[in-house]
Amino acid sequence: MQANFTIDQLIDEVRKLANEKPDFVYERPIASGPCSYTKSKTSETEGCIFGQAIFRLQPELKSYLCDCGINTLIQLLEIKASKQEIIWCCRVQGYQDRANSWKLAIEFADEKLS
């Protein structure tokens, strides 16, 4: 299924989530298992920052969110993105997945691009 939002809208939504919950730390559903866009260790309905952002932008995509990297998901959803935008998303996701707060994940990605 194709997303009906742009990469800029996705990045803006990710930033909004980080502003709303700067100290939130995403925990994998199973400690040594894959990350999930749709659930976490403490919630069956709230996953990682990108899953929540996509769900806010287009709720019907929830059933299409696979346990794959954000770069793969961007391709699967046919979201046009530059190399720099994909790198930023991957850095946010990777830093978040290593038990860092959403605020720190955004700061890390922003710092690496400057």
Protein Blocks (a to p, Z undefined) as FASTA:
>chain_A
ZZfbdfklmmmmmmmmmmmmmmbccddfblklccdfkbcfkbckbccfklmmmmmmmmml
mmmmccddfklmmmmnopacdfklmmmmmmmmmmmmnopafklmmmmmmmmmZZ
